[in-house]
Amino acid sequence: MKAVAARRPSHVESPHVAINISGHDLGKDDFVGTLEKIIVAGGHAPGSVTLELTETALVRSPSEAATRLHEARQSGFRVAVDDFGTGYSSLNYVRTLPIDSLKVDRTFVQSMADCKTTHSIVVSMLNLAKSLRLKTVGEGIETTEQRAILQNLGCEFGQGYLFGRPLPLEQTLALMRTWRAATPVAAVTCAPAA
Protein backbone atom coordinates (compact mmCIF):
# COMPACT_ATOMS: atom_id res chain seq x y z
CA MET A 1 0.00 0.00 0.00
CA LYS A 2 2.95 2.34 0.47
CA ALA A 3 3.40 2.81 -3.30
CA VAL A 4 -0.01 4.49 -3.42
CA ALA A 5 1.22 7.29 -1.17
CA ALA A 6 3.05 9.03 -4.03
CA ARG A 7 1.27 12.35 -4.41
CA ARG A 8 -0.43 12.94 -7.74
CA PRO A 9 0.72 16.24 -9.25
CA SER A 10 -2.17 18.73 -9.29
CA HIS A 11 -1.84 19.27 -13.05
CA VAL A 12 -2.29 15.57 -13.81
CA GLU A 13 -5.80 14.15 -13.93
CA SER A 14 -5.90 10.71 -12.38
CA PRO A 15 -7.47 7.79 -14.23
CA HIS A 16 -9.13 5.00 -12.32
CA VAL A 17 -6.42 2.91 -10.66
CA ALA A 18 -6.29 -0.61 -9.26
CA ILE A 19 -4.27 -1.68 -6.24
CA ASN A 20 -3.34 -5.26 -5.42
CA ILE A 21 -4.18 -6.00 -1.78
CA SER A 22 -2.55 -8.80 0.18
CA GLY A 23 -4.36 -11.04 2.64
CA HIS A 24 -2.01 -9.68 5.31
CA ASP A 25 -3.09 -6.07 4.70
CA LEU A 26 -6.75 -7.04 4.45
CA GLY A 27 -6.51 -8.70 7.88
CA LYS A 28 -5.58 -5.48 9.69
CA ASP A 29 -8.33 -3.89 11.77
CA ASP A 30 -7.44 -0.40 10.52
CA PHE A 31 -7.13 -1.50 6.87
CA VAL A 32 -9.87 0.69 5.37
CA GLY A 33 -9.08 3.79 7.46
CA THR A 34 -5.37 3.58 6.67
CA LEU A 35 -5.98 2.99 2.97
CA GLU A 36 -8.45 5.88 2.80
CA LYS A 37 -5.92 8.25 4.42
CA ILE A 38 -3.21 7.18 1.97
CA ILE A 39 -5.50 7.57 -1.05
CA VAL A 40 -6.79 11.01 -0.01
CA ALA A 41 -3.27 12.21 0.91
CA GLY A 42 -2.19 11.19 -2.59
CA GLY A 43 -4.87 13.39 -4.14
CA HIS A 44 -7.25 10.61 -5.11
CA ALA A 45 -10.81 9.74 -4.16
CA PRO A 46 -11.76 6.23 -3.00
CA GLY A 47 -14.25 6.03 -5.87
CA SER A 48 -11.39 6.16 -8.36
CA VAL A 49 -9.71 3.09 -6.84
CA THR A 50 -10.39 -0.63 -7.29
CA LEU A 51 -8.99 -3.00 -4.69
CA GLU A 52 -7.83 -6.21 -6.36
CA LEU A 53 -7.68 -9.35 -4.27
CA THR A 54 -6.66 -12.81 -5.30
CA GLU A 55 -8.77 -15.75 -4.24
CA THR A 56 -5.83 -16.86 -2.09
CA ALA A 57 -6.01 -13.58 -0.12
CA LEU A 58 -9.71 -14.18 0.47
CA VAL A 59 -9.15 -17.72 1.79
CA ARG A 60 -7.05 -16.53 4.72
CA SER A 61 -10.13 -15.47 6.70
CA PRO A 62 -13.28 -15.27 4.59
CA SER A 63 -15.48 -13.66 7.26
CA GLU A 64 -12.82 -11.07 8.10
CA ALA A 65 -12.32 -10.38 4.38
CA ALA A 66 -16.06 -9.89 3.94
CA THR A 67 -16.16 -7.39 6.82
CA ARG A 68 -13.21 -5.37 5.45
CA LEU A 69 -14.54 -5.40 1.89
CA HIS A 70 -17.97 -4.22 3.00
CA GLU A 71 -16.24 -1.38 4.90
CA ALA A 72 -14.19 -0.55 1.80
CA ARG A 73 -17.30 -0.45 -0.39
CA GLN A 74 -19.03 1.84 2.11
CA SER A 75 -16.02 4.18 1.81
CA GLY A 76 -16.42 4.21 -1.98
CA PHE A 77 -13.75 1.75 -3.09
CA ARG A 78 -14.53 -0.82 -5.78
CA VAL A 79 -13.55 -4.47 -5.40
CA ALA A 80 -12.29 -6.98 -7.97
CA VAL A 81 -11.36 -10.66 -7.72
CA ASP A 82 -7.99 -10.89 -9.45
CA ASP A 83 -6.70 -14.01 -11.22
CA PHE A 84 -10.16 -15.57 -11.09
CA GLY A 85 -10.15 -19.31 -11.65
CA THR A 86 -6.61 -20.03 -10.50
CA GLY A 87 -6.92 -20.15 -6.72
CA TYR A 88 -9.47 -21.94 -4.67
CA SER A 89 -12.23 -20.78 -7.03
CA SER A 90 -14.94 -20.81 -4.42
CA LEU A 91 -18.07 -19.47 -6.05
CA ASN A 92 -19.19 -18.70 -2.53
CA TYR A 93 -16.84 -15.67 -2.60
CA VAL A 94 -18.53 -14.36 -5.70
CA ARG A 95 -21.90 -14.92 -4.07
CA THR A 96 -21.20 -13.40 -0.65
CA LEU A 97 -18.51 -10.74 -1.05
CA PRO A 98 -19.16 -7.21 -2.32
CA ILE A 99 -17.45 -7.62 -5.70
CA ASP A 100 -17.68 -5.23 -8.66
CA SER A 101 -15.63 -7.16 -11.22
CA LEU A 102 -13.96 -10.45 -12.10
CA LYS A 103 -10.58 -10.58 -13.81
CA VAL A 104 -10.08 -13.65 -16.00
CA ASP A 105 -6.57 -14.89 -15.27
CA ARG A 106 -3.93 -14.64 -17.97
CA THR A 107 -3.40 -18.41 -18.03
CA PHE A 108 -6.87 -18.80 -19.50
CA VAL A 109 -6.46 -15.84 -21.88
CA GLN A 110 -3.12 -17.19 -23.13
CA SER A 111 -4.48 -20.62 -24.09
CA MET A 112 -8.13 -19.97 -25.01
CA ALA A 113 -7.37 -19.73 -28.76
CA ASP A 114 -5.67 -23.15 -28.86
CA CYS A 115 -7.71 -25.14 -26.36
CA LYS A 116 -11.45 -25.71 -26.67
CA THR A 117 -11.73 -26.61 -23.00
CA THR A 118 -10.05 -23.38 -21.92
CA HIS A 119 -12.20 -21.39 -24.34
CA SER A 120 -15.31 -22.96 -22.77
CA ILE A 121 -14.08 -22.09 -19.28
CA VAL A 122 -13.57 -18.43 -20.32
CA VAL A 123 -17.07 -18.36 -21.84
CA SER A 124 -18.46 -19.71 -18.56
CA MET A 125 -16.56 -17.19 -16.45
CA LEU A 126 -17.76 -14.27 -18.57
CA ASN A 127 -21.34 -15.55 -18.55
CA LEU A 128 -21.22 -15.95 -14.78
CA ALA A 129 -19.95 -12.40 -14.35
CA LYS A 130 -22.55 -11.02 -16.74
CA SER A 131 -25.41 -12.82 -14.99
CA LEU A 132 -24.21 -11.34 -11.68
CA ARG A 133 -23.87 -7.88 -13.28
CA LEU A 134 -20.12 -7.78 -12.64
CA LYS A 135 -17.63 -6.00 -14.88
CA THR A 136 -15.17 -8.28 -16.68
CA VAL A 137 -11.46 -7.84 -17.35
CA GLY A 138 -9.25 -10.12 -19.44
CA GLU A 139 -5.71 -10.22 -18.04
CA GLY A 140 -2.46 -10.80 -19.90
CA ILE A 141 -3.67 -9.92 -23.41
CA GLU A 142 -0.64 -10.09 -25.71
CA THR A 143 -2.13 -10.58 -29.17
CA THR A 144 -4.86 -9.05 -31.29
CA GLU A 145 -6.35 -12.54 -31.59
CA GLN A 146 -6.77 -12.79 -27.81
CA ARG A 147 -8.33 -9.33 -27.72
CA ALA A 148 -10.72 -10.23 -30.57
CA ILE A 149 -11.82 -13.44 -28.86
CA LEU A 150 -12.52 -11.58 -25.61
CA GLN A 151 -14.37 -8.83 -27.49
CA ASN A 152 -16.54 -11.41 -29.25
CA LEU A 153 -17.30 -13.07 -25.91
CA GLY A 154 -18.41 -9.75 -24.41
CA CYS A 155 -15.44 -9.08 -22.12
CA GLU A 156 -15.62 -5.40 -21.24
CA PHE A 157 -12.01 -4.50 -20.41
CA GLY A 158 -8.56 -5.83 -21.06
CA GLN A 159 -5.05 -5.40 -19.82
CA GLY A 160 -1.75 -6.73 -20.96
CA TYR A 161 1.32 -6.12 -23.06
CA LEU A 162 -0.76 -5.65 -26.21
CA PHE A 163 -1.82 -2.29 -24.74
CA GLY A 164 1.44 -1.36 -23.04
CA ARG A 165 4.14 -2.50 -20.69
CA PRO A 166 4.68 -1.35 -17.09
CA LEU A 167 6.31 2.08 -16.94
CA PRO A 168 8.52 3.94 -14.46
CA LEU A 169 6.78 6.71 -12.49
CA GLU A 170 7.93 9.63 -14.68
CA GLN A 171 6.78 7.92 -17.87
CA THR A 172 3.49 7.01 -16.21
CA LEU A 173 2.96 10.67 -15.25
CA ALA A 174 3.75 11.75 -18.82
CA LEU A 175 1.18 9.25 -20.09
CA MET A 176 -1.38 10.56 -17.62
CA ARG A 177 -0.79 14.12 -18.85
CA THR A 178 -1.90 13.07 -22.32
CA TRP A 179 -4.55 10.69 -21.03
CA ARG A 180 -7.52 12.80 -22.09
CA ALA A 181 -6.21 13.13 -25.65
CA ALA A 182 -5.65 9.40 -26.18
CA THR A 183 -7.02 6.04 -25.03
CA PRO A 184 -5.50 5.22 -21.63
CA VAL A 185 -3.14 2.26 -21.63
CA ALA A 186 -3.88 1.23 -18.04
CA ALA A 187 -7.47 0.16 -18.72
CA VAL A 188 -8.24 -0.30 -22.38
CA THR A 189 -11.76 -1.32 -23.26
CA CYS A 190 -12.23 -4.64 -25.00
CA ALA A 191 -15.71 -3.80 -26.17
CA PRO A 192 -16.08 -2.84 -29.84
CA ALA A 193 -16.89 0.80 -30.44
CA ALA A 194 -20.56 1.52 -31.02
N, C-alpha and C positions, 0 to 999 in steps of 0.2 A: 504494500500500500504506500510505501514511502515515495515511490517514483511518481505518484499522482501529485505530490506536494509541489512540484515545479509550477511556479506561477505562470499563468497564461498572460502574455503581453496584452495590454489593453487594446492595441490596434489589430489584434488577430481574433477573428470570430472563431469560436470553438465549434467543431462538428460534434456530433454524438460520439462518445467514446465508450469503450468496453474495458473493464478491468477484470483480470483473472483473480479470483479470491480462493485462498487456500482453506482447507478444513480447519487448520489451526487458527487462522484469523477469524473465521466464522464462529468458532467456539468461544471467543472472548465476550464477556458480558457487555463491555462497552463498545462492541464492534460498530454498531450503526452510528452512535454518537461521534466516535473517533473518525470514522470514514466521512461523515457529513462535515465535520470541522475541516478536514483535509481538503475536501472537494471545494467547499466555499472559500477557504483561504487561497486556493489555487485559481479562483475566479470563475468557477463553474457552478452550475445548479444541479442538484441531485437528479432532476428530470432529464438531464443530458447525459446520464451515465447508466450503462448496463453492467450489472455485476454478473460475471460468468463463473459458474461453478461446475466442476466435473462431477460426474456421478460418484466418484470415489470420495470427494469432499463431502458429499451429502450422506454417505454411508456412516461416517464417523459417529454422528449422533443425529439421526433423522428428526427427532422431536425438537432438539435444540436448533437444528438448521431451520426447521419450519418456523420457530419463534423468531429467529433473527431475520429470516427472509420476509416475514410478515411485517416486522418493524421497518425493514429497509423499504418495502413497498409503500408503507404509510408515510415515509419520509420523501417519497417521490422517485426512488431508484427503480430501474427495471431489472428483471432477472432472467437469465438465460441458462439453460443446461448445455454446457460445452461438451464436445466429443460424444454426443449422444450415440448410444449403441455399443460403446466399447468397454464400459465399466460393468457395473452390476445390473444395469438396464432394468431396474425395477420400475414398472409402469405405475407403481404406487406413488413414486415421487412426482410424476407428471400429473397424477390425479389429485394429490394432496398439497403440493407446494405452490406458492404463488409465482408461477412461471409465465413469462411473456413470450419466450421464443425457444426453439430447439435448434441446435447447430449439428447438422449431420457431419459426423467425423470424416476427416480426410481419407481414412483407409477405405471407406465406402465410395467416396467420390473418385478416388484414384482407380478403382477396379470396376466401377459400374458399367463401363463401356464394353469390357471384355468378359464379364461374368453375369450370366442371366440371373443367377441366384442373388448376387449383390445388387443388381439393378432392381429386382423385386423387393429387396429389403429397403432400398432407398424410396421406392414408390410407397411402401407401407409406412415408413417414417413420415414422409411428407403428407400422406393422407391422414395419418393420426394427428399430426400437428394442425392441419387444416380443419379437421372435425372438432378440435378443441379450441379453435380460433387463436392459435399461436403463430407468431411470425416464424419463418424458416430461413436458415442460413446454411449454405453449402460451404464447407471448409476445404482448404487445400486445393482450390481450382488452379490448375496449371495449363490447361489447354482450352482452345475454343470449343472442342468437342464436348468436354466436360461441362462447360458453361451452357452449351446448347441443350444438352440432355437435361440439366437442371431447370433451364428455362421452360422446356417442353413439359416437364413434370410439375411446373407451377412453383418452384422454389423462388422465394421473393428476393433474397439477397445472397451475395457470394463474397468470399474473400480468398485470397491466395496469390501466388506469384504471377498469375496471368494479369492481375490488376496492378501489382507493384510489390516490391520487396521491402522489408523493414528498413527504416531510415534513421540516421542519427537525429538528435533533437533539432539542430539548426536546419537541416533539410526538411524535417517535418514541419517546423514553423514556416519555412518558405512555402511549402505546399499549402499550408493552411491559409496563408496570405492570398493565395490565388484560388482558394477553394470555391468561392462563389462564381468565379468565371469558368470553372471547369468541373467535370464530374469528380467527386472526391474518391481517392484511391482506397481509403480506409474502409469504406462500406459501399461497394458498388452494387447497384441493383442487378438482379438476375432477370427480372421481369422484362419482357419485350416492351418497347415504347408503344404507347397507344396511338 
